[in-house]
Amino acid sequence: MTTIRQETVRLTAAQALVRWLSVQQAEDGSRFIEGVWAIFGHGNVAGLGEALHAHRDVLPTWRGHNEQTMAHTAIAYAKASGRRKAMAVTTSIGPGATNLVTAAALAHVNRLPVLMIPGDVFASRAPDPVLQQVEDFGDGIVSANDCFRPVVRYFDRISRPEHVLTALPRALQVMTDPASCGPVCLAFCQDTQAEAFDYPAEFFTPKVWHIRRPAPDQRELDAAVAALRSARNPLIVAGGGVIYSGAEATLRAFARTHNIPFLETQAGKGIAGWEDRLNFGTPGVTGSDCGNKLAAEADVVLAVGTRLQDFTTGSWTIFKRPGRRIVSVNVQPHDAGKRGAQPLVADAKVALEQLSAALGAHRFADPDFAARDAWFQTTAALCAAPNGNQLPTDAQVVGAVNRSATPKTIVMGAAGSMPGVLHVLWRGAQGGYHMEYGFSCMGYEIAGALGIKMAQPDRDVICMVGDGSYIMANSELATAVMMGVPFTLVLTDNRGFGCINRLQAHTGGAPFNNLLDDSYHVNASHIDFVAHAGSMGASVVKVEGIAGLEAAMQAAKTAAVPTVIVIDTDPMPGTGAGGSWWEVGVPEVSERAEVNEARKAYEAGARAQWLVN
């Protein structure tokens, strides 16, 4: 009998993990895991640190300044890459690991791939309790890393070196699956990282990870076509799934062929340029007037690649027409069937192509283009430079930044006032918008801008951030300076959390704990953002008014390091146009008359919500 001997290579578990990641390829032949963000500690420096050093020429390692924000950079990179590439993040055990949990939740909500490899306790348990170990009095296998379980798509604990052989392929299968895509956590026991094993050599054969395009079920397709053919006022609501499918041109062609207007969600904005005649702006709470008018009149809503969250739907009040139907195209059945929608479970590009073929030459009547024109006239006035010396509004700041934009500009943000203002007012080119608004995580902005620029180095990245988010997480500005990755950061200083201050007032609350002057203090707050950003090596300027901002925006285009432009703004005005009701619970009983009045408005909105649904 002939004995076939399989060739093996002896490696530590950490060395095997790094070598395997270095040969996993995206569809274009580049690395799928572009590199690894690392902050080392006793849980990963000896094992993974040694392995990453040995492979630094084939799998880059970058040093972050905060575990959460370096993960935000990785997540933004994946989003800007259309989920076709990703990054990994490694930390020590304990606080280094738990600092990643918020970023994991952000990636989970936004359906974005990131590989998280926190160090874990000793598999041997010999030195228990090890430094930073979280002990559970009733469960001997729990560690701090079990915090990841609710906020990742796949969780595994590598406690034996041969676990690498199964854990890694499972991890990338999840990260490249369009339906289950999201963050993965591989908790890596620190003694296991250093243990050796004879791995099959074929395990390290390069592999290309293809993104599948599931076709629709014929019955669901026929039902969707029938629904569209019966429509008189159809409307498309386009979400981030269109972008991840690479279906932007397909959706625009579908809309033009059948003369159907479309709206872009926060994740979907940028599918088309603002000048596209059938682009009626945005839906819901941060919706355009003309867009929400179409939503109210629509009898069939074709939702493509969207989760239909409350900001998109105005807490499910904007689709007002009696008997209206929703046809939901999504790779994830959980999303496709929401709110009794008629599901079409399929890749967005494939579904739109098949829907269009089945509809043939069928075209619908023109939408209300006059309402669209009136909307842009209204918003142009809101975004114009102010007269006089008053502090500019967020809308006026966005207008100034918008006037400096080119077709290569990507504007980005995440939390506070800017997501609402940008969504409803920004006039961008196709592909020129990046917003993290699934989790709306303060502190994503600066790290996210770094990730976008790394993914698309030829684009002009503009980060819009308020003083509240800047204070919360600014450390990756130093990383961007260190790495020589330039972008422009427009820091609007309204002295606090202006967005939530407005929400507090809208719900009848007294000014309290949002603006700095309304918070408990012994000494009045004075934060020198110019000195702070400059201390990290950024190019910084504080401008006076909109004219100064426009001049600074032009100067920033040629900078070799991040440019921070600080401008004082008025915290009180909101967007100024558009929008819809949004459900925020108002106290049923209060000593404040303002709260009682706000409660009446809340109850009216809630009644309308149930009538619509």
N, C-alpha and C positions, 0 to 999 in steps of 0.2 A: 504494500500500500504506500502510495506517495504522500508524503506529508508536505502540505503547503504552509510555509511559514510567512506570516504577515510581517512586513517591515514596520518597526516601531521607532519612536524617538522618545528619549527620556527627558522629561521637562517637569518643572514644578507646575502646580495647577495655575498659578498666576501667569507663568510664561506661556502655557498652553492657551489660556484665555486671550492674551495679547496677540500671540502669533495667529490664532484663528481669526480674531477681529481684523487683523491687518490684511487678510486675503478675501474678505467678503466684499463683493462688488455691487455697485448700483448698475442700473440698466445701461448707462453710458460707459461702463468699464472703469469708472473711478471707484475709490473706496466708498462703500456704503457708510461705514463709520469713519467720518472724515478725520476725527482726532478725539483726544480725551482731555477733558478738563479735570484738574486734580488739585486738591488741597490735601497734603499728606499729614498723617498722624500715626500714632502707634498701631492703629488698626489696618494700615495699608502701605506704609512707607517701606517696610522691609520686603514684603512680598510683591505687591503690585508695583511699588516704586522701582524695585530692581528690574522687573520685567519690562516696564515702560521705558526705562533708560536704555535697555538693551535694544529695543525696537524703535527708538526715537526717530530714526531716519525713514522708517516705513509707516509709522503711525505716530503723528505728532502729539506731544503732550503740552498743554498750556496751563499756566498757573493762574487761578482766580484769586479773588480777595474775599469772597463770601460764598459759602456753599450754595445758598439759594439762588443768588444772582448769577453765578457761573452756570447753573443749570438753566436759568432763564435765557442766557446767551445760547445755549445748546438748543433750547426749544425754539427760539426765534430763528435760528439757523435752519431747523427742520421745516418750519412754516414757510420761510422764504425760499426754501428748496422744493416746495410743493410736495413735501413728505417723501421725496425720492432719495434723500440722503439724511443722515442723522449724525449725532455726536454722542459720546459717552461721558459720564461724570463719575468720579470716584472720590470718596471721602473716608475719613477715619470712622470709628464707631462713636456712639454717644451723640453729643451735640452736633458734630459734623454731619452725621447721618440724618438726625431729625431736622436739621436745617434744610434738608432736601424735600421734606414732606410737602411743604407749600408748593414748591415747584412741581412736584409730582401731581398734585391736585390740579394745578394749572394746565399741565399737559393732558391730564385725563379728561378734563372738561372740554378742552379744545381739540381732542382726538389727535394729538401730535406725538410722534415717536421720539423718545430719548431713553438711553440705556443708563440706568443708575446702578452703580456698583459700590455700595457702602461696605466698609469693613464690618465684621461681626465678631461676636465673642469666640472664645476658643472652643472648637468642636470637641476637644478632649476633656474639657471642663477641669483640667488639672489646676489652673491657677484661680478658679472661681472664688470670689467675684473679682473679675479683672477691672482695672481702672475704667470708669465711665459705663460699666455694665449696669443695665436696668434689670433688677431681679423681680420676678413675679412670685408671690408667696404661694400661689396655687398651681403654677404651670412651669415646669422645668425647662421647656424648650423655647419660651418666649424671650425675645430680646427687643431692644428699642426699635429694631428694623421691622417688627411686626406692625408698627404704625403705618407702614406703606401699604398694607394689604387693601384697605378700602379705596386707595387713590392710584393704583396702578392696574394695568390690564393683565399683567402676569407677574407673579411673585415666586421666587425660588430661593432656597438657601443652599449654598454650595458648602457642604460639610465633609465631603470626601473628594479627592482630586478627580476621580472618574466621573463625578457629577457634571463636570464641564462638558462632557461628550453629549449629554442630553439637554442641559440647561441652555447652552448657547444657541443651538438651532431653534429651540422653542422660543427663545427671546426674539430672535430676528424674524421668525415666522409671524409673531404678533405685530412687530413693528412695521412689517411690510404688507400686512393684510388690510385692505382698505376698509373693511367692516369693523375689525376689532382694533385698529391702529391706536396706539397710545403708549404711555410710559411702561417700562419694565424695570423691576428691581431684582437684582441678583445679590442677595446678602452673602458676603464672601467671608467665611470664618477665617480669622487671621492666621491661625496655625495651618489651616488647609492651603492657604495661598502658597506656603513655603514647602509643602509636601510634594514629592516627585512621584511620577507614574509613567509607565511605558505606553504612550499614546499611539494609536495607529497613525502611520504617516499619512494615509489617505484623508484623515480628518482635516488636514491642512491644505487640501487641494482647493484652489480658488473657486468660488461659487458666485454666480450672478443671481441676485434676488429680483425677480420680475414682479411687478405690481399687476395683479389680475384685474380683468375688466368683466365682471359678471353681466351676462345678458339677461334681459327680463323674461319672466314667465309669459308665455303667449297669452294666457287668459288675462293676466294683469295688464298686458300691453293692449289687448283688445278693449278692455274696460276703460283704460285711460284714453284711448283714441275716441271711443264713443262719448265719453264725458266732454272732451274738448270739442268734438263736432257739434255737440248740443249747446255749446256756450254761445252767448251773445256778447259778453263782456269778460273775456278771459284776461288773466293777469299772471305773470311769472314773478315769483319771489326766488331770487338766486342767492345761494349761500356758498360757504367755503368749499363744499364738496365739488362745486363746479371747477374751482381752481385746482383742487387736489386731483381731479380727474383729467386736468389739462383740457377742459371742455369750454374754455372761454370763447374761442372763435366759433365753436359749434353752437353755443347758446345764442351768440349774436346772430349767426346765420339763421337759426331756427326762428328767432323773433322777427327778423326781417322777412323771411320767406312767408310767414303766416300773419305778419302785421300784429304782433302781440307785444304790448308794452311790458317792461320788466322793472323790478326794484331790486336793489342790492342790499343784503344784510351787512352787518359789521364785518363778518368774515368774508363776505362775497364782494364787498366794494372794491372796485378795480377790475372787475370782469370786463367792463367796457369803459371807455373814456366818457367824461361827463357830456361831451358834445354829441354823442350818439343820440339820434332823434327819438329812439324808443326807450332810452334810459330816463325814467321818470324819478330817479333819485332813490329815496330810502323809505322803508316802512316803519310804522310803529312809533314808539316813544321818541326816537330820534329820527322821525320820518319827515319827508318833505310834504308840504301841503298837497301838491299835485299827486304824490304817490299815495298818501293816505286816502285821498278822494277816490282814486282808482280802486284801492282795497275795499272801500265801503260799497262800491258799485259792482264789484266782481261777482260773477255767478260761478265761475270755476277758477280756482287758484292753483296754478301749477307750481308747487314748491319743489325746487331742485337743489338737493344737497344742503338742506338747512335743518337745524334742530327745532326751529320754530319756538325759540325761547321767548320770555315775556316781553323783552324790549322790542323784538321783531313784530310781535302780534299786539302790542299795546295791552298786555295782560289778557289777550284773547278778546279784544273789543273792536278791532279795526275792520274785521271781515263781517260787515253788518247786514249784507243782503239776505233776506229770508230764503232758506233752501240752498244757500251756496254750498258748493262742494270743494274739497281740497284733494287734489291728486298729488301725492308725495313721492318724488323720485329720490331714492336713497339706497346706498349699499347696505345700510344697517336696518334690518326689519324693525328694530325698536323705534327708530326715528320715523320710518316710513308709515307706521300705523298710528301715529299720535293723533289724538282728538278725532278719532273716527275717520281719519283720512283714507282715501282709496289708495292702497300702496302700489308702487311700482318699484320693486326691489331690484336695483340694477345700477351699474356704473352710469354716471351722468352722461358721458359722451355717447356711449352706446345707446342709452335710452332715448336721448334727444334725436339721434340719427334715425332710430327706428320709428319714433313718433312722427318725425317729419316725413319720412317715406310713406307712412300710412295715411297721413293727412293730405299728401299730394299737393295739389295747387290750392287747397282750401285757405282762404284769407279772411281775416276778420275786419270789421269796420274800423276806421281810424279812431284812436283814442283822442282825448281832449288836449290837443297840442297847445291850444291857447292857455290852458291852465299851467302847462309846463313853462311856457314863455313867461307868464306872469310870475311864477315862482322864482325864476332866475333873475328877473328884474327886482323883485323884493329883496332877495338875498344879496344882490350886488350892492344895494344901498346899505345893508347891515355890515358888510365887510369893507366898506369904503373907509378911508382915513378920517378920523374925527376932526371937527373944527374946534379950534380953541386949545386950551392947555389941560383939559380934563384927562384923567387916567383912561387909557384905552380899554375897551371890552375884549373878552376872549375872541369874539367874532371879528373885531377889527385886527387883532393880532394874526388870526388865521388868514384874514384877507391879505395882509401884508406878506406873510410867508408864501401864500398861494401865488401872489404876483411875481415872486422870485423863482417859482418852480419852473422846471423844464420837463420835457417828456421823459427824462431819465430820473426824475425825482421820485423817491418813495417817502411819504410822510408816515410816521408811526406814533403810537401812543398806547395807553392801557387803562388809566384810571383817572378819576376826578372829572373836571370839566371837559377836558379835551376830547374824549371819545364821542360825547354828544355833539359838540361843536363841529368837530371834523367830519363826523358821519353825515351830518345834515348839510354842512356848508362847503366842505372841501371839493374843489373842482380839479380832479386829477386826471392824468392820462391812464390808459389801460395798464394795469400792473403797478400803479403808483400809490398803493394804500396798504398798510399793515397795521391791524389793530388787534390787541389781545383783549377781547371783551367777553369771552366766555366766563372767565374767572375774574376779570377786571382787577388785576392784582397790582396794587401800588408797589412800585419798585421794579417792575418789569422793564420800564422804559429805557433806561440807559444801557442795561445789559442786553436788552432786545435789539437796540440800535447796533451794538457791536456784532451781534449774531447775524443781523441782516446784511451788514456791510461785508462780513466774512463770506456769506453765501453769494452776494451779488456785488463784488468789488467795483464794478463799472457804474453802479448806480449812485446817485446823490441822495444820501439818507439824511432825513431831517427828523429829529426826535422832539416831540412836543411834550413838555413835562411841567407840572406845577411845582411850587415850592414844597408842598407837602410830600409828594412822591420823591422829589429829589432828596429831601432830608432822610426819608425812610431808607433809601438804598441808592447810594451813589458810588460805591467802591469800584465798580467795574469801569468807571471813567479812568481811574488810574491804570487799569489793565489795558484799556484801549490806547492810552498814551504810550504805555510800555511796549505794546505790540505794533505801534505805528498804524493804527486803523482809524482813519479820520471820518467824522460825521459831524453834523451840525445839531447842537442841542439848544432849543429855544426854551428858556426857563421863565415861566410867567409867575411873578411873585405877587400874589394877592394876600399875603400874610395869613395863611392858614388853609383850611379845607373849605374853599369857597363853594364848591359844588354841594357838599353836604350841608353847609350853612343855608344855602338856598332851599334845599329839601326840608330842612328843619323849619324854616319860615313858612314854606308851602303847606306843611302839615300842622301849622298853628303853634309851633314851638317857639320859645323865647331864644334869642341868640345865646348859645351856651356851648363852650368847649370845642368849637370848630375853628373860628378865627382866633388868632393868637391873643388879640386884645380882649376876647370874651372868655378866655380860659384862665384858670387859677394861675396867678404869677405874683411874685414879689418884685422882680425886676422886669421891666418891659423888654420884650424880645427884640433883639437886633441881630440879624444873621447876615454876615457879609459873604454873599454867594460868590462874588468876584474873587475875594481872597481864598475862599475855600476851594473852588474849582481850580484856581491858579496854582494852589499848593500841590495839586496832583499832576501838574504839568500841562494842563489844557490851555489853549488860547482863549482868553476870556475878555469880554467887554460888557459893560452895562450901558444900555442905550436909553435915551430920553425920547420917548414917543415913537410913533409909527415911522416917521421919516428916518430916524436913527436906526430902527430895526431893519428897514429895507436896505439901507446902506451896508449894515453889518452882514446881512444875508449874502449880498454879492461878494463881499470880501472873504467870507468863509469858504467859498467854493474852491479856493486854491490852497487851503491849509493842509499841512501834512500831519497834523494831530487833531483830535476833536476840538471843535470851537464851541464855546458856551456863550450864548447871548442872553443876558439877564434884562428883563423889562418888567417894570411895575405895572400892575393891571388892577382894574376895578373888580372886586369880588362879587358885586351885587347883581349885575345883569346876567340873564341866562342867554340861551341861544338867540332868542328874539323872533324866531319864526319856526313853524312846523311843530311836530310832536303830537302826542296823543295821551290819553289817560294811562297812568301806570299804577298798579296796585301797590301801595305802601300802607300798612295797617296804621290807622289813626285811632288814638284812644277813644273808647266809647264814652268815658266819663272823665271830665277834667274841670279844674277850677278856672282854666283860661278860656275866655270867650272865643279866642282865635282858634283854639283846638276844637271846640264844639262846632264852629262854623266849618272847619276843615272836615270834621266827621260827616257833616251833611253831604258835602261834595263827595267824600269817599263812598258813602252809602249809595249815592246816585250812580256813581261809576260801577260799583259792584252789582247793582241791579241790572245795568246795561250789559255787564259781562255775562250774566246768566241768561239774559234774553237772547243774546247773540249765540250762545252755545247751547 
